[in-house]
Amino acid sequence: MGERDVVNVPVVRVELLEDRAVVTRRGAVILPGGIVHLRVDGVAPVASDKSLSVRGAELHVHDARVGRAWRVRLEDRPLEARELDTRLEVLDDEIETLRERLAAAEAERDASRTFAGMLVAEVAEDAGWGRPAGDRLADLEAVSDRVRASAQAIVDLRFTLETREEARERLRRRKAAHERPSSHAAAWIDVDLEAEAGTHELEIRYVVPGACWRPYHRATLRDEGNTARVRIEGEACVWQNTGEDWDAVELVFSTERPSRGHEPPVLTTEELAVQRKSAVVVSAREEKIETTGLGSAPAGPPKLLGIDDGGQVQRLLAAAPTHVPSDGRPHRVPLFSFESAAELQLVCLAELEPAVVLRTELTHTGSHPLLAGPVDLLRDAGLCGRTRLMYVAPGERFELGFGPQGAFRVQRSIDDLEDESSLLGGWVTQAHDVRVRLSNLDTTPARVRVRERVPVSEIDKVKIAVDAKHTTGGRMPDGDGMLEWDVELAPLGRADVRLRVAIKKSSDVAGL
């Protein structure tokens, strides 16, 4: 076939999916006319062969395939990998030499100790025969000096060896952090095509694994006296270790999930059986109320997508061309931003956390939905915490908590009351008091909204009620079992909220 002409077709666009990416290369190539054989170097070794497609105007592509080769020789590997391997080889040789010197020093110490023991035995024998031991004592002193010198050399060698081994371990971790598919394999694309002589635009597309993205957000609160505003910045956190760097490319982030298959549910046989009626065993469980937002804004919001988008794929475009190296590390890419007026409120949910939290409620005034993901919270002093956000459509109201406020102290206690039994009806009543105490350590007054919850019964043999006479303000729970109080706290003041809950259950109910 002959030599192939190497052409430059750079990566210009990448569409990131949940667990893979679609890479688009595009570039102008000068063709001599007729059948030509081209090669594009620097392709990701993990590129999917069956997803490869080559297109171009006024071109007839005969064949296109991905070629790969192992980088066996050190000089064929990337420069950084070669440098790390060379430094590791030097350290390995140095560590091996140190171990040999340490073994020799230990052998010399052991031999000197043995010789010293023999000299001591001879000195004792000469003393028994009445012979002078002057020369042997001098030899014993010389051997003792050798033992001490060997011991000091062993200590120095062990310290040096430990230092070198730690340096080698750090270098190995650094090498592992820089490992990528292109460190051990090279890949290219061979294209056989036919075209007229001239300049033609060539487009190559393929799918690569080892790349993913997740939504990320940043919320910045600016409190300007009577007004407060929150700036929301939508970002995408990108990871990729495909073996090719994406330099100044157009990034598109998609929520499409091509890897999720669609299979009908498996039908199983349900068997019905009759059993003797026994005691009813009940148990309490936590039920999380899932919401996406707080409803639409009051004045002219855009058309809502709804709580569930019904499988509608979202595609978000990066704000500018982006460089994403193939290093497997997270990279934050800006997508969009908007700013909205916010309503501030102090909220206390003492059952979850004994603290007063600053809550903001605002309207999504942007044009793109906020996808579920983590949110970095920032105020004037910088980063103040992190939370999570559920899906929010444009025009919806949603809330964000900006962490506990240090000027308040909260204490929550529960006191169980004596059980009451009914002789005629066979019912047992259990009651307990909940008390929430709040303290304001600031010199300004504050209003705190306190929320408590009561259990909600799902069976007739368990009845749960709130005793309004022993509950602050005579408040009653809503359909979800939630109660709220607006507590006014004076400067350096205190206040408390009381709640009494009575659980009435039948005598044949067990488990509570």
N, C-alpha and C positions, 0 to 999 in steps of 0.2 A: 504493500500500500504506500510505502514511502513515508517521509517525514511529514508530520502534521504542523500546520501553522498555529502557533499559540496566539490567541486573541484575548483582549481585555474586555470582559463583560461583567461589570461590577454589580453588586447587590444594591438595588435601588428601593425595594419595597419588601416589607415583611409583615405578614398577617399572622398575629399570634392568637392561637386558640388555647383551650384549657390545658392541654398537655402536649402540644406540638406547634409547629409554625410552618407557614407556606412562604417560601423564599422566592422572590422574583428578581432575576438578573436581567439587565437591559443595557445594550450598548451598540454603538455604530461600528461596523466592521467593513473593511475595504476588501472586496472579493475580485479575483482576476477574471472570473467567468468560467462557466463549465462546472464540472464536478470538483469540489474542493473538500479537503479534510481539515477540520478545525479542532483545536483543543482549548478548553477553558480550565486553567489551573486554580488551585486554592479553594476547591469545593469541600464542603463538610463531608467527612468520611461516612457519617451516619445517614446521608441522604437516601431516601427511599427510591429504589430503582424503578418500581412500577409507577411512581407518581411523576417521573420526569417527562416534561413536555418542552419542545422547542418550536417556536413559531417566528415568522417574519414575513413581511410583505414581499411579494414577488420572489419567494423562496420555495424550493421544493426539498423538504428534508427526507433523505433516504433512511438514515439511521441515527440514533442518539442513545448513548449508554454512559453509565458511570463506571470509571476505572479506579481501582484501588491498588495500593502497594504498601507493604510493611516497611517502616523505617528501621532497617536492621543496623546500619552503620551509624555511629555517633554523629558523623558530619552531616548526615541526612536529616537529623532532627532539628527542631527550631533552636534559635540561638540561646534563648533563656534556658531551655531544657539541657542543652549542651553544657552551659556554664554550671548549672546545678549538678549535673552528673560528674563533671570534672572535679568540682569541689568535694563531692561525696567520695570520689575515688581517692583524693588526697587525704581526706580524713580517715578513710578505711585503712590506708597504708600506715598512717601515723598511729592509729589505734593499735594495729597489729604489731608495730614496732614497740610501742609502749608495753604491750602485754608480754612480749618476749623479754624486754628489759626487766619487767617486774618479776617474771618467773626466774630470771637469772639472779636477781637481787635476793629473792626469797631463798633460792638454793644456796647462795653464798652465805646468807645469814644462818641457815640451818647447819651448814657445814662448819661455820665458825663456832656455833654453839656446841656442836658435837666435839670439836677440837678443844674448846675451852673446858668441857667436862672431862676429857681425857687428861688434860694438864692438871686439873684440880685433883684427880685421882692419883697421878704420879707424885704431886707435891705431898699428898697425904702419905703415900708409901715411903717417899724419901724421909719424911719426918719420922716414920716408924723405925727406919734403919739408921737414923742418926746422921744422914747425909745432908749437906747444905742445899737449899732450894733457891739460891739467888737468881741463877739464870732462868729457871723455870717460872719464877714469879715475874720476871721481865717479859718472858714470852706470853704469860697469862694476861698481863696488862695490854700487850700489843693485840692479842686476840680479842680482848674485851672492847678495845677501840674499834676493831673491825666489825664486831657485832653491832655496836652503837651506830657506826657509819652506815652499815647495811640497813638497819631499822629506819634511820632517817631517810635514806634513799627510797625505801619502800613506801614510806609515808608520802614523800614528794611525788613518786611515780603514781601512786593511787589517786592523789589529788589531781594530777595532770590528766590521768586517764579518765576520771569521772568528768572533768571539764570538757574533754574532747568528746566523750560519749553524749553529753548533754547538747553540745554544739551539733553533733551529727543528728540527734533526734529532732532538734529544731529545723535543721536543713531538710530532713525527710518530710516533716510536716509542711514545710514551705513547698517542697517539690510536689507533695500530694495536693496542696491547694492550687497549684498551677497545672496539674495534669488535665489534659484535654484530649479528645480523640485524635487531633492532628499531631500530638506528640509522638504517637506510635504508628500512625498510618497517614498516608497521603492519598488524596482523591482528586480526580479530574473528570471532566465531561468531554467525550469524543463525539463530534457531530460530523456526519457526512451529508452534504447537501449540494444542490445544483441551483445556480443563479446566474443572472446576467452580470457582466462586469460593472463594477461601480460600488457605491457605498450603500449598505443595507443595514437596517436595524434588526438586531437579533434579540429575541426575548426567550429566556429559559426559566422554567418554574419547576419546583420540586418541594417535597415535604420532608421536614427533618424532625426527629424526636429530640429530647433533651432541651426543650424550651417551653416555658410556661409564663403566665402572668396572673396577677391577682389585683383586685381593686384596692386602692389605698386613698385615704382622704386626710386633709389637714384643715382644722377649724381654728380660726384666730378671732378671739373676742376682744372688742374695743368698747369699753364702758366710758361714755363721755357724759357723766352726770345723769341727766334725765333720759338720755337716749343711749341705746346700745346697739351695736352692729356686729354681725358675725360674717367673716369672709370664709367661704368654703372653697377649697382647692381640691379638685379631683385629680388623682394620680394613678399611675399603673406601676406596680412593682414587677420588674422583669428579671427572670433568671434564664440564662442560656449557656450551655456548654456543648455546642454542636461541633466545634472545631473550626469555625470560620467567624471572623469578626464582622459585625455589621457597622459600617462607618458611614455616618451621615445618611441614614436611610429613612424612608417614610414608614412609620410604624402604625399599624392598624390593629386594634385590640377587639377581638370578637368573643361573644359568649356562646358561639356555636359549639356543640359537643358531638362531633362526628364519631367519637369512639363509643358513645353510649348506644347500645343496641336496643331494639324494640322487639320484645317477645311477648306473646300472649301469656296470661297467667296460667299456672298449672292447676287443673281441676282435681280436687281430692274428694273422697267420699266422707260425709259426715254421718256419724252413727249417733242415734238417739237412744238413751237408756233411762229407765225409771229407777229412782233411788229414794230411800226413806228420808223424810224430812227431818232435819237435825237443826242444831243451833246455827244461827246466822253469824258468820265470822266476817267482820269488817276491818278495814285498815285505812289509815290516812295516807294520802299521796299528794305530791306537789304537782300542780297543774300550771304550766306557764302560759300566759295569755299572749299569743303572737299577734303583733300588729306591724304594719309597714309604715304608717304615718299617722297623722292626726286629722286627716280629711283635707278637703280642698281649701284654698285660700278664699276669703270672703269676697274679693273683688276681682272679677274677670281673669281667672287663671287659664292657662292653656289646657287643651284637651288632655285628660288624664289617661294614662295607660292602664290604670287599675292596680289593685293589690298584687295580682298575679299577671305577668305579661302574656300568659297563655302560650309560652314557648316562642314568643317573638324575639328573634336574634338582635342583639344590640351590637353595633360596631362603632367604636370610638377611635378617633384619629388623634395622634400625638400633635401637640401644639407646634412643634418644629422638628426638622430632621434631627435624628438622635444617633449617638454612637453607643453601641452596646457590645462590649468585648465578650469573647467566649471564655469566661473565667468562672462560671457557676455562682457568681455572687449577685446579690440583689441590687438592682439599679432602678431608681425612681424616675419616672417619666411624666412630666406635666401633661394633663389632658385638657382641663377646662377650669374655670373659676367663676364664682358669682358672689355677690354681697347682698345681705338682706338685713332689715331691721329685726331686732330680737326683743322678746319680752323676758325679763329676768324674774326669777322666783327662787326663794329659799325653800327647799323641800327636805323633810326628814322621814326616812323609812327605817326606823330604829330596829325593826326585826332583821333587816338585811345588814345594816351597818349603823352603829351608834354614832352618827355624825349628821351635820346639816350640810347639804349639797346645794351648790348653785346650779339651777336648772335654767336653760334657755329654750325658748320656743320661737321658731322662725318659719318662714315660707321658702320653699325651694323655688327660687326665681330663675334658675338656669334653664337651658334648653336640653340638657342631657340628664337622664335619670341617675340618681346616686345608687350604685350597686352596693350590696351588702359587703362590709369589710371594716377593718380597723380605722380609727380616726385618731390622729395626733392632736391634742388640745394645747393651744398656745394662748398666753395672755401677755400683759406688758412685760413681765419678768422672764418670759420665755416659755419653754415646755413645762406644762403643769400636770400632765397626765395623758392617759390613753383610754379610749373606749371603743365600742363597736356600733355600727349603724346598720339597720336593716334597709331593704329596698325602699327608696323614696322616689316617686314619680315627679316630674315637673309640675309645679303648682300646688303640691301637697304641703301641709304643715307637719313639722317633725320637731323633735326635742333632742337636746344634747345636754349632758351633765358635765360641768366643769370642775368636778372634784369637791371634796369637803372644805368647809370654811373654818379656819383656825380660831375664830372668835367665839365659837359655840361649843358647849359641852352637852352630851346627851347620855342619859342613863335609862335603861329599860329593865323592868322587873315584872315577874309573874308570880302571883300568890294563888295557890290552890285552896279552894274552900271545901268545907265538909260535904260529902255526898248526902243527898236526900233520897229516900226510898218511899215509894207509894205502895201501901199495903193492898189497896183494892185494884189499882190498875196494873201493877207489875212493872212500873217504870222506875228508872234510876236517873237522878239528875246530878250531873257534875258541873261545877261552876268554877271559874277562875277569874281573877282580876289582873288586868294589864295596866301598868302605869309607866308613862313616859315623862321623864323630867328633863327640862331644858334650861340652860344657863347662858346668858349673854354676857361675855366678858368685854364687849366693846362699849364705847361711850355714846353710841348712836342707837336709836331704837330700831327694831327689826320685826318683820312679820314672817313667820315660818309656817308652812303648810305641813302638817303632820299626817301621815297616812298609816293606817293599821288595817289588818285584814282579819276576817273570821272564817272558819271553815264553812263549806257549803255541802249539805247532805244530799246524797243522790238516792236514798232509800227512805221509805215511810217509817221504818222502825228506829230511825235516828233523826232527831229534830234539834236544830241548833238555832238559838235565838240570842239577841242582844238585850240585856236588861237596861232599858232606857233610863230608869230612875238612878242607876249607879254608873251611868255613862255621861261623860262631859258633854253638855249641850243636848242631851237626849238624841244624839245622832244614831241613825240606823244605816245598815250597810246597803249598797246597791246590789244589782244582780250578780256581780262577780265577788261579792263579799268584802268590798272595800269601803272604809270609812275615812273621812277627811275632816280636819279641823284647821282653822286659821288662827294661829296663836300669836298674840301681840307680846313682844318682849321689850320691856323698858331698858334703858341703858343700865348695864350691870344688874339686870333683873333676872328673875326666875319665873318659871311657869311649869305646869304639869297638865297632862291629859290622862283621864281614866277611862277604862273600858271593862265591862263585865260581860262575859260570854257564858251562857248556860247550854250544856249539851244534855239532852234528854233522850235516853235510849231504853228500848224494851229489855226486859230481863233475860230474854233468850239471845241477846246480841253479845257476842264476845269479840275481843280484839281491841277495844278502846279503853 
